Structure formats: structure tokens, C-alpha cells
Amino acid sequence: MIRRYHCSVMYSDEYSKRILKILGDEGIHYDDIMGNAFVFYVYSDNPLTAEILKQLETEPSVEVLFSKSELENANWYILEATRFDIETSDDDFTFEYSCPYRTPYDTRYRHQKQINPYVSKRTPKWKNNYNFCAMLGDFNRVFCSDRAKNMIFTRDIVGVDYMHVVNRRGESTENVSQMVFNNILPMNCFNFIGEYSAHQCESCGIIHYEFKHPGDDNIRIRADLIPKGIDVFVAERSFSRGWIQPPIIISKKFYDLLANEMKEKHLRYFPIG
């Protein structure tokens, strides 16, 4: 397991010059962002990374990268779709909102529940190794092609249902469905790793868990507590690490279908047990 740090630095006199000198001395590539900032990656297996991170004035985002053997040797995974090809055009039709709170500008809501299909502005252009996508901004609302639905059915994957997607006229779109996961894993099926704090919603009591150092190695699953014969779950709603939706948990059987048989390019997996 390797941590990849995505670092962003605004151009300023001494601070950005110092960072750019370090990057130049160490041969680390960076990309300019419209002359206002630059971004670069550093990795946890580089002995210089800790020193570089100390120089930063803002916290980098962190992504955990797993080797092929780490992925193949796991039995349970978090699943995310990484390509955003569904964009809803009518949130008020799709969602029911709860737990309002005031900001200096307007009223917002802490929670939402899907009560109707998505009204999609466009439909995906599926290919051989592209049969899954996400909703814009949310890795855990997953949509798939008819080919994917058929393969999931014929391989006896248990725990996936489907909801149609509609266009702006309310008509069902062809060859795209939202994947629905109705099996819920309670909190006692997970072990937390690292420091975290719990924040309770003042309106409904739902608890949000926030990790001090978030990364996809913060949880492990307790396989002995998972119901047998089911391949897909979502964590209960009180579990969150910054996701808009609770994470999707899949079995080794489902992982093998997606990663090894279908060789899907726009999915990623985080081994958790």
C-alpha cells in the first residue's frame, strides 16, 4: 500500500519559490494551473516525501494505491465508479430532503433520500471495458449498461437491484440503469483505524464519523459478522468518511467479475478485509 499525496500550491513570492526549488532539485514533475497555482504528486515510498509535506501550508489530499497482490488477496472491497457520465437535471424530483439548517445566505439540508429516478441530462456511450459510471460528484451512486446487468445476473451476484433512469420528458432511457443496493451492513461490522470524531445531527440523531487523517485504509471489515451468500452491501447511513453516500462493499466474487473478467476501466477498489 502506497499513499499518493496530491499537493496544490498558490504562486507567492518566497513560499512557492521554495517549493519549486525542492521539486526542481528532486526532479518531481508539476503542472501549472493557469498561472495561479501548480500541482504535483509525491508518494509515501519516497524518503523525501515527509520533508516536502512539512513545507506545505495547506493539507494535501491523499489517495491510497494498492498493489495487484494486495487486491487479489482480499475478500472484501469498497467499490467506486470513477467516470461521471450521469448528471441530474431535477434534484427536487429525485430527492426528498431533511434536517434543514440556516447559513448566512440560505437554508440547506444535511440529508437527502432518493424517492424517484434520476432525470439525466445525457446518457453514457458504453464500450467493451466501460459499462459503469457514477453521478456527477458522487462515486457511490453507480449506473450500468444492459450488458453489465446481464453479466451480473448470469454470474449469480446477489445483492444488486436496479432503477430506471428517465429523460426530461419522464421517459425511461435505454441501456442505462441505476444500481441499487438494499443490503445494509451495521456499524459493528467495521473496525475503525486511526483517530476520528463523531458528530450527531441535531435534527435526526444520525452520526457522522470524521477521520483526522482520511484515507481508504481507515476501515477494516469484520468478515465473521457479514451475512453469508450476499455479494454487495452498503454501510449503514450513519457511517461516512466524506462520501456523499455510504460506501459500497463488494465480495471477492463480484470483484473478480468486474476487475478480472470484464476488466472495467472506470471502477476502483479498496481492499478492506
ABEGO torsion letter per residue (X at the ends): XBBBBBBBBBBBBAAAAAAAAAAAAAGBBBBBBGGABBBBBBBAABAAAAAAAAABABBBBBBBBBBAAAAAABABBBBBBABBABBBABAAAABBBBGBBBBAABBBBABBBBABBBBBABBBBBBAABABBBBBGBAABBBBBAAAAAAAAAAGBBGBBBBBBBBAAGBBBBGBBBBBBABBBBAAABBBBEBBBBBBBAAAGBBBBBBABBBAAABBBBAAABBBGBABBBBBAABBAGBABBBBBBBAAAAAAAAAAAGBAABBBBBAX
